[in-house]
């Protein structure tokens, strides 16, 4: 009776689907547990063996919690809007919806093969109108809200209007635009309706404004910082430039402190928390106003070191600062404009990362020191960013390394600020020392900081301030394949559609490129207007819109009246375990926390945080193969002889390589450009490839398809092997040849239950040793699952099966089948069925280790002679040293171990060692 993985896996996958084995109920008396994977973008390439790593781990834990008596929600869906499908549509004319549907079907078939216990009745797709109706609805709620800093929560905008009607905005402690003017109740009443809306937009949590963005002409859209690398778009490698555009933005900065504080309440990897802390970037310091000499202009700076204000020797503005061209003198205008243009071609990320680059231009203007009245030269420099802080910095070369380098480069004086500190060769950045200027002379850091802030506030030239590096999130994309905004324009201002018109559907277009006049692709839609005939918003929402709340929709995915019912939300609360990649640290994982906190403020989400525990799975790496082409030719030289030539290393498809040697005919047939390839081989005629372990990807031709592994070895083998490769959080290389060990283990497990002629399970009583082996593995695996140490769980199973190789007893094998069910569910179901059970193993109680079987009653002593181990001897732990000595002297192995020498005495250390002195 052989184990046929193809038949058995299909059988049980059909059983699970027919019986809805993994359906979670919203009406249950059981305790809940919500296990979630980051849902995938369905790309055309499908899954490789690296993708299921997190899915298998989450599945093991979901199955384990079902065995432990929990009502487990374990859903899956698709983050289905995105650039790749749109790029394909531009190239082929095929609608992105069709491409996406085909890709989803491919993903679904691959996921089903692995035997993952998803509740597929709860599947969501962010591109479905029934889903993005609620993404649009959340946008409307954000538009209709403001952030009250006093109560530290979002409130409805009509409450803010009531305050304005009574007192204007005096005393309103709210998150708002920096340029928000003060106005009285009477002034508010005198505003036109349009002026009132303009003023409210300075407070709304989503608003329209002109912002500096990363514009990618090649993709025709705005990109987030994390979508750019080395000045190029990550997708397609197109140049990116900075430009001002009218964009929708989200006032995420209103939640900055709560996003920081919330990190202390969740069980996430410290590296992710640290990334978010850095991204949010809380700084305490002072805001200071500087007048521009000879003009009525002034600008604001923020500094974390107000104590160094007497060391300022120049100011630096961001090249994009709105004052730059106004204050630049005529003789400096051409140089300044050229520098601004040059800077616009570099992304913010590149400008921040390139710390060794020193560049800047003097504007010809001077600022006035608020305390001394000194004239301070004003430069522009690309290391200052318009969107961070105020876009201007006070430069103190004596106390800042970058300012020091800038000053030395441009010959600007370095003015000391602390007594007795050597600044002849580098800045002194520490905060210890005694200050030497004006009213802070003789003070230490703390006293100097307090006095400077107090004096600035007294003179109304500045104030103490907390600032954050994080900026409001741009929420517009100039693309087709995304959520349409429920927004139309009337009299040049945005207006929101009534909720009854949701969802606003994506209109059909003839082409997916921007219009000839430069409008986004939705500008190609014919007659796309509001119900009253007004033009609709032509931008679409960014990719992170639909992923910022999808975990809530899973709780009640078919509800047409709400994104989820109050009852479902109250029961499921939030995600207990979230598994996904660390690359989302400052994107999805930050935006989803922001939206969740907002929904919580408005009474729509029951918890403050969306994800209690987060695990970042590592990558499964591929072994890439390289061929070496001699430069300027189509001749390839073998790895062993390449050092004698100038070559370029090129990736080759790993399927063309066996034991390091290239199939040369296969390589020539692989791609047209290699059809005429010639080879310089090793002396034995083989062409040897180079090898390197790196990220598995289609572009490196090192992808291993999980479908092939499942076909050849089985889904349970794939599941166990991926877990056995190493700790979940670490990256590890894939080696197909290593699968044989797992295959052999499963065959051994099968033989405990089934022989050549059928089931061999018997009802005899287990021995003490068999019970000990069983309960040892129960304890180990249970502890390992709780610690997500799945690789050591698999190792424990292997040890146990070896120890139980002659055991066919039901009292051992039934709990063993349940125990391994989360890891190898198909085989576990079949074994459970073979033992006469009609129901699924899925909800059987998980075995519990009984300590009485784990108590050690004997010990295997090492027998040492002259410091060397000669043999081992087993004794009952209750045996006295005298009894052990008597038995060891009678042991037949002792005579050979003595090698003719005589025993003087025997030293027995109970439970540890036996030393024989000769």
N, C-alpha and C positions, 0 to 999 in steps of 0.2 A: 504494500500500500504506500506508494510514493507520494510525496508532496508536490502537486502540480500548481505552481504559483499562478499561472495564467488563469486556469479554471477557477481556482478557489478565490482569487482576488476579485474577479468579475462577479462571481456568485454573491459575495458579501457586500460588494458595492451596490449591487442591485437590491439586495435585502435592505440595506440602510436607506436607500432612496425610496423604496416601496413602503417601508414602515415608518418613514420620517423619524428615524432613530434619534437624530440629533436636534430635533425641533425643540426650541425653548418656549416655555409658556410664560405669558405675562400675568397669569393668574395662578400663582403657586404658593403653597405654604412652606416650600423648601427655602432654605437660605440661598441667596443669589450669588453667582460669581460670573463676572464679565471678562472674558479673554478676547483680546483684539489684536489682529495684525494690522500694520499700516497697509491700507489697500493699495494695489499696484496700479500704475498707468499701463494699460494694455498695449504694449508696443508690438510691432509686426514681427519682431524676432522671436517672440514667445519666451518661455522660461528656459534657463540653463540650470545645471545642478546647484549653482550657488543660491538661486532664488528661494528654493524650498527650505533652506536651513532654518529660518525664523518660523516659517509656517509649521514645520515638523515639531519644533520645540514648543510652540504655543499649543499645538494639537495634543502633544503628550500631556501638557499640564491641564488642558480642558478635559481630556478623557479621565485623567486622575481625579479631578474635582468632581466629575460625575460619579465616579466610583465612591467618592467620599460623601455622597449624599447631597450635592449642590445642584441647583437648577442653573445650568451653565448656558450663558449666551456666548456663542462663538460664531459670529457672522463673517461674511466676506462680500466684497463689492468691488467697484472699479472707479478710479479717479480718471474719468473718461474724457474730459476736455483737455486740450493741450496742443502744443506746437507740432509734434511729429505728424499727426493725422492731417493737420492743415497744410503742412509743407508738401505732403503727398498729394493732397487735393490740388494744390497749385501746379504740381508737376503733371498730374494725370487728368484733372478735371473730375475725379471721383469724389462724391460728397464725403466729408469727414465722418458723417454718421455711418456710412456703409463700411468704410475702412475700420472704424472703431468696433462695429458689430462683428466683423470678421475676426478681428484681433481678440475680442472678448470670448468668442466661441472657441478659439484656439487655446486661450488661457484656461477656460473652464474645463476643456477636455484633459489638459495636462494636470490641473489640480485634482480632478476626479481620480486620475490614475494613481495618485499618491495615497489615496484613502484618508483624506483630511475630513474631520468631523464638523464641517461647517453646516450651519442652518441656512440652506440655500433659499428657503422661502423668504428670507429677510434681505436678499441681495439688493444693493443699491447701485445706481450708476449716476454719476454727477451730471451726465449729459441728458438724462431723461427729464422732460418737462415736469413730470410729477415730483421729481426731486428738486430741480432748480427753481421751481415755484417758491420753495421755502428758503432757498438761498437769496432770492430776490426779496422775499418777505423780511428776512433778517436785515438786509440792506435798508429797507424802509424803516425798520425799528431804530437802526443806528442813526439814520437821517433825522429821526424824530426825537433824538435824545441829546442831552448835554451832560457834562461831568461836574458834579458838585464836590469841590475839594473839601468842604467843611464836613459833609456827611460821608465823604469818600465813597461815592457811588454815582452811577448814572441815574438821571431823572428825565422825565418827559419834557419836551421842549415847551409845551403849553404852561408848565410850571414856571419856566424861566420868563416867558412872556408876561405872566401875572406879576412877577417881581419887577420887571421893567416898567410895567404900568404904574406900580406903586412907588418905586424909588429910583428908577433908572438902573444903571449897573453899578452904582456906588455900593461898595461893601459886598459885591457878588464875588465869592471866592470860587472861580470856575476855571477849568481848562479852556483856554481860548488862544486866538492868534496873538502874536506879540504886538501887532500894530492896532489892537482894539482900543478905540478912544473911549474916554469917559463921557457919559451923557446922563441927563436928568430924566425924570418921568415926563416932564413937559416937552422936552426935546424928543423923547420917544414918541409921544402922542403926535408931534408935528411931522415925524418922518412919513414919507410916502410908503405905500405897501412894499414897493420894490426896495426902498432903503431899509425897511424893517427886515426884509428877507436877507439883504446883504449883511446886516448886522448879526442876525441869527446864525448865518453861515460861519461866522467867526467863532461860534460856540458848538455847532453841531458835531457829532462824533464821526460823521462822514460829510465831506464838504468838497466843493470845487475850487481849485486854486491854481495859480501858475507856479509850477515848481521846476527845479532843476532835475532832469531825469537822464537815465542812460538810454539814449536813442540808438537803435540798431537799424540803419537803412536797409541792410541786406535782408533782415527778417521783417522789416516794416512795423516794428513795435518797440515799446519801452521794456527794458529788462531790469530785474532786481539785481542788487549787487552780487548776490550769490549765484546769479546766472551768467556771470562774466569772469573770464580768466585771462590775465595778461592783455587786457584791452580788447579781447575778442569774445564774441558770444560763445558760451559752452556748446550750444547747438549750432553747428554749421561753421563756426570759426570766422564769423563776420566782424568787421571793425565796429566798435561802439564809440559814440561820442556823447558829450554832455550838451544838452540844449534845454531851453525853457519851453514847457508845453502846459496847456490847460488840462489838468488832470483831476480825477476824483482821488481823494486821499482819505485814509482812516486815521482818526486821532488816537492811535495806540499809545502815544506819549502820556495821555491822561491816566493810563493804567500802569505807568512805569514802576512806581513804588510797590503797588500790589503784585505786579509780576515778579519783582524781586523778593518781596516778603513771602509769597506763595512757595517759592523754591524750598523754603525751610520746612514745609509741611508735607512734601511728597518724597517718595522713595525712588529717586532717579539716580543714574550714574553721576558722580561728582563732576566728571568732565563735561557733561551736558549742562549741568547747573552753572559751572564756571563759564562756559561759552555764553550762556544767556546773561549771566552777571556782567560779563565784559561787554556784550552787545548793548545791553541797557545802559551801562556805563554811568552809574551814579557818581556825581562829583559835588562836593561842598566847597563853596568859595564865595566870591563876590562878583556882582555886576557893576561895571564902571562906565560912565559916559565921558567921552573925550570930544572936545570941540575941535573942528578943523580951522586952523589959523587963517584969518582973513576972509572967512565965509560964515554963513549962518548954518552950515552943516555940522552935524555931530554923529558919532557912531558909538555903539555899545560893544564892550568886550566882556567876556566872562573869564575869570581866572580862579584857579584853585589855590593860588599863592598871592593873595592881596598883601601879604607881609613884604613882598619883594617890589612893591610899587615904586620905590625910590631908586631902583636899579634899571628902570626902563631907559633904553637908548634908541629904540626904533619901534614902529608898529608894523604889523603885517596884516593886510586884508586878503581875503580869498579873491582870486581873479574875477569871480562871478559876482562879487559884492556889489549891490546896486549903486553904491556911492563912487565906485572907482572912476568911471568916466567923468562924473561931475566934478571931482576934485583934482583930476590929473591936469597938470599944466600943459600949455600948448606945445612946448618943446619936448615933452615926454610922451605925447599922445600916440605917435606912430609906434614907438617901442612897446608901450603898454598894450595897444590893440593887437600887435603881433603876438605878444606873450599870451594874451587872453585866448586867441585863436589856437595857439599851440596847445594850451592846457585843455581846451575843450575836446581834444582828441584822446585824452587819457581818462580812464575810469577813476572813480574815487578810490576804489580798492588799490589800484596801481599806485596812486599818489600817496596813499597811506603806507603802503608796503615798502616803497622805495626810499628808505630812511637815509641812504648815503648820497642821494642826489640833492644838490644845493642849487636852487635857481630862484630868481626873483628879479623884479624891476622896480626902481624908484619912481614914484608917481610925480615927484616935484612938490607934493603937498606936505604940510606939517600939522601934527596934532599938538594940542596944548595940554601939558601935565596939569591935572586938577589941583595938585597941592603946590607945586613949585612955579607953575607958569612957563616952564621950559618948553621950547619948541622941539618936537620929536619927529624925525623924518618918517613918512608913511610909504612903505613898500607894498607890492603885491607878491605873493609867493604861492606855488601850487601845493605846498604842504598844509595850507589852511583851506578848509572846506567850507563852502557857503552854507551847506545844510547842517553843519555841526556847530552847535552853540550859536554864536552871532555872526560867524564868518569873519571874525576879526580877533587878533590876539595882541596883547601887550608883550613885547619881547624884552626879556631880562637875561642878557648873555651870561651874567655872572652866576645865575642860578638854574640855567636850563641848557642841556647839551645841544639841542638842535639850534636854539637861538645863538649859542656860542659859535657854532660852526658857521652859521649864516653871517654873523657879525665879522668873524675873521675873514670870510670869503669876500665880503664887500667893504672891508676896512672901516667898520663901524666901531666906535669905542665900546669897551667893556667896563662898566661902572661897578665897583665893589659895593656890597650891601651888608656884609658881616665883617666884624673886626677879626683881623689876624688870619684870614683864610686865603690861601694861595690860589689865585685864578689866572696865573700867567700862562698856563698850558691847557687848562680845562675848566669847565664850570664846576662850582661847588653846589651840588644839588641837595645835600642833606639839610634837615630843618634845625640842626643844632647850631648854636652860636649866639652872639650878641649883636644886635642891629646897631648901625652907626649913623643913621640919618634922622634929622628933624624930630618930630614928637615921639618917635619910637626908639630913639637913641638909648641904648642900655637895656632894651627889652629883649626877652626871649621870644621864641616863635609864637607861643599861645597869646602872650600879652600883645605882641605887635599885630597879630591878626585881628584880635578884638578891637584894638584902638583904630586901625585903619578902616575897618568896616563901620565902626561907630562914627568916625569923622566923615566918611563918605555920605552916610545917611544924614548926618547933621547938615552937611553942605548941599544935600539933595543932588549929589553927583554919583550916587551908587547905592547899593544895598547888599546885605548878605543874601545868598541864594543857593538853592540846591538845583543842579542841572543834570540832565541825562544825555548820554551820547546818542541814544536811539532817537530816530526821527519818525515822524508820521509816515505811515506806509502808503506808497502810491498804489491806487486800486484800479487803474485803467490800463487796458491793453488795446493796441490798435490791430486787433485780430478778429477773425470771424468765429472760430470754433471756441466759444466761451459763453458764459451766461450773459444775455442781454440785460442792460440796466432798465429798471421800470421807471424811466425818466424821459420827459419830453421838454422841449424848450419853447417858451413863450416870452416875447419881449426881451429876448436875449438872456433870460434867466431860467435855471432848471426848475422843473415842477415834477412832483412825484405822482405817478399813476395811482388811482385808488386800488386797494387790495383786491377788489372784485375782478380786476382785469388780469390778475396773475393766474398762470404764468404768462409773461411776455415771451412769446415764442421767437426763436431765431428765424428770420425771414429767409427765403430762398434768394440766392444771388447767382448771376451768370459767371462770375469769376471771383476768386478769393484773394486777389491782390488789392492794394489800395486803389482808390479812384484816380483818374487822370489829374484831378485837382488836389490830390494828396490826402483825401479823406480816408478813414479806415474802410476795410472791405464792406461793412454794412452800408456804406454810402452807395454801393452798387444795387441795393435792394430797391425795387420799383414801388413807389407809393407807400413806403413804410412810415406811417404816422400814428399819432395817438388817436383814440376814438373821436376826438374833436378836430382832427386834421392837422395837429401841430407836429413838427419834425421830432423824431426820436433821437435819443443819445446814440451815437455811432460807435463808441468804444464798447468793449465787452469787459467782463470782470476777469481778474487774473486767475491763474491756475490754483492758487491757494484758497479761493473763495469756497468752493465746494468741499474741500478737505478740512475746513475749519470747524465743521459741525457734524460731519457724517456719522460720527460715533453716537450721536443722539438719535438720528433717524433710524438706525438699526433697532432701537428700542420699540419702534412702532411704525414700520416702514410703509404700511398701506393706509395710513390715516389721511383722509382728504381734508379734514377740518383743522388739524393742527400738525406741526412738524412731529409731535409726539404727544400722546395724551398725558395729562397730569398723573394719572394712575401708573402708566408705564414708567414715566420719569421718576416718580417716587419709589417705585420698586427697584429699578435697575440703578438709580443714582448716578454712578459714573463708572468708568472703566477700571477694573481691579488690576488687570495686567495688560500692558501694552508692549508689543514687540515690534521693533523696526530699526532702520538704519540711523546711525549718528549723524549722517549728512543733513538731516532735517533740523538740527539743533536750533538754528536761529531763523528758520523759515516756518514750516508747518507747526513745529512744536511750540513756537512762540505765538503765532497767529491764532492757533486753536485755543490756547490759554486765554488770550485776549477776548475772543468772541465768547468763550464760555463764561468768563467773569461778567461780561456785559449781559448775557442772557440770564445769569444769576441775579444781577442787580434788578433786572426788569421782571423777575419772578417766573422766568421760563425754565430755568435750570436749577435743580435742587442743591447743587454743590458749587463750591468756589473753584475747584480744580477739576479738569476733565479726566486726568489719568493718574491713578494712585501710584502705581509702580511701573517703571519703564525699564526695559532691557534692550540694549543695542546688540544684536547679533553681529559676530564678525563676518568677514568675507570668506568664501571658499575660493581659493586662488587656482588659476590654471597654470599648467606648464606649457609655455609657449615654445614653438620651434622656430629657429632662425636659419635662413640661408644667406650666403655671403656673395653678393654680386660685385664683380670687379668693376670699379668706376668707369663709366663711359662705354661699357660693353653689355652684352647679354650673356656673359659667361659667369658661372657660379663656381666658387672654389670651396672645397670641403673644409670643415672646421679645423682639421688637423694640419692644413696647409695654408690657411688664410693669412698667416703672419707675414708671408712673403709678398703680399699684394695690398694695394689700397682698395678697400672694399666698403660697401654699405650693407649693413645687416637689415634684412627684410623678413617680416613674419611669413611663415608658411603654415598651411592648414595642418593641424596636428594629426588629422586622419590620414595624411600622406606619409606619416613617420612611424616606423616600427623599430623598436629597440635602438632608437637614435639615428637610424638610417632612412634617407629619403627615397620614396618611390619616384624615381626620376621621370619615368614615362607618365605617371599620374600627375606629377608636377607640371609637365609640359601641356597636358590636357586640361589642367585646372583653370588657367586664365589665358586669354588670347595673347597677352604681352609676353608670356613665357613659352609660347609654342616653338620658338626657335632657340630656346635656351641650350647652351652647351655647358659641360661640367668638367671640372678638374677634380678627380676623385682621389680617395686614399689608394695606397698601393694594392689593396685587395679588391679594388673596384667599387667600393661603397662610397656613397656621398653622406658624410656625417653632418648632422645639423647641430647648431648650438641650441642650448636650452636655458630658459629662465622662468622662474616662478613669478607671476604677476597677476594683476586683476583679470578675471575671466570676462572676456567681452568678444562680441562678434567681430569687431575691427581687428582684434589680435588673432583671430582664427584659432583660438584655444578653447572654444566652448564645448562642453560635454552636455548632450541633450539628456534630460532625465527620462524621457520616453524610452530611449534605447536601454538605459539601465533597468527600468521597470520591465521591459520586454525580455531582457536577457536574464535578469537575476530576481526580479520581483520588487514590488513596492515596499514590503517589509524589510527587505535587504537594504534598499535605498535609505529608508528611514533610520534603521539601526546604524548603517555605515556613516551617514552624515552626522549623527550624534557621537559616534565613536571616534571621529577624526580629532576631537580635542574640545577644550572648554568652549561653551557656546559663544562667549563674548570675544574670543580670539579669532584671528584670521589663520587659516590653515590650507595647505595645498591639497588638491584633489589628486588621488592616484587610483586609477581604475583597478590596477592589479591588487590593491589592498582589499577589494570587495570579497575575495575568495574566503578570507577569514570569517567574515560575517555569514557568508553563505554556508560554510561548514558548521558554524554554530547553530543555525536554524535547522539544518539537517539533523544534528544531534538532538536538538530539542524535540523535533518531530518523532524521532525514534523512541523517545521515552513513552509516547502515547500510541504509536502505530508501528506494527511490524509488517513483514511482507504479506501476511495473510489477513491483516485487519487490526482492529483495536487490541492493544495488549494491556490496557489498564485493569488493575485487579483491586479487590477490596481488602487485601491483607493489611495488618497493622504495620505502620512504619517503624523502623528501628530508631533508636536514640540518635544515631549519627545522621540519619536521613532528616529527622525533625530539626536537628541542629542546623544542617545545611539550609533547609527551607527557611527557618526563622532568621537565620543570619542574613540571607539575601532579602527577605522581607524588610528587615530593619534597615539594611544598607540602602536599598532602592527607595524606600519611603523617605529617608533622610535626604538622599541625593535629589529626588524630585523636588522636594521643598526648597532645596538650595540651587535648583536649576543646574545641577551637575550631572548632566545626562550621559556624558562620556564615561564617568565612573560607574553609573548604573549599568551600562552595557557590559562593562568589564565584570561587574559583580554577577550578572546573569551568566556570563561565560564560565566563571569559576564554579557557580552553583550547578550548572548542567554537567560539567565535568565530574563534580563530586557525586551527582545523582545518576550517573550514566547507567547504572544497573537497577534503578528504582522505577517501578511501574505502578506505584500505589496511589490510589485515588486521593487519599487524605493529603498527599503531597502534591500531586499533579493538578488537582482542581485549583487550589490557591495559587500555584505557579502560573497557570493559564491566565488567571485574573491579573496577577502581578505584572505580567509582560504585555497585557492587552494595550496599555497606552502606547507602547513602543512598536509592537508588531500586531496591529489589530486584526488583520485578516487571518493570520495563523491562529491567534488566540480564539477568534470566533469559531474557526473550524475545529480546534481542539476541544472547545467547550461543547460543541455540537456532537463530536465523536463520543464524548463521555455521557451522552444521553439527554442533554438539556435542549429543550425546545425554544427557550427564550435567548435573547442576545446577552452576551457577556458584559455589554456596555454599562449596565446599571447594577451589576453585582457589587456587593460591599468589598472595598479594598482590604486585602489581608492585613492583619495586625500582628506584629511580632510579639511573641510571648517570651518573657525573660527567662522563664523556668527552663526553656529549651536551650538557652544561650549560656547558661552557667557552665564554666569550665570545670570538669572533675578530674582531669588528668593533665600532665605536662610532659612534653618531649624534651628531655635534658640533653644538651650537648655534652659529650664525654671527652674531656681534654687530657692529653698526656704531653708533657713538656711544651705546653702552650699551643698545641696543635689539635684541631678537631679530628678525632679518630672515628667516632660513630655517634649515633643518637639512640637514646633509650627512653621509652614511654613508661611513666609511673603515675599511679593515682596520687593526686595532690594531698590526700590524707596520710600517705605513707611517711613514716618517720625517717630521719637521716640514717638510722641504723638499719632499717628495712631496705632502704635504697642501696646502702653499701653492700649488704649481704647479697642482694639480687645482682648487682653489677659485677661482684667478684665471681658470681656463678655464670655470668653471661658468656656464651661460647665465643663471642667475637673478641673478648678481651685478650685471649692468649695471642692471637695474631697481631693485635694492636700493640702488645708489649714488646714484641720483637726480641724476645729472650731476656728482657729485664725483669726485675723483681719489684712487686708493689710494696712500698714502705707504708703508705697510708692513703685513705680515700677521704677527700674533703667534699661534703655535700652542702651546697647552698640551696635550701628549699625553694622550689619554683624557679630556679635560675640556671644552675650549672653544677656539673660534677667534675672535680679536678682529681686526677690520680697522680700521686707523687711516687716516683720510682727511684 
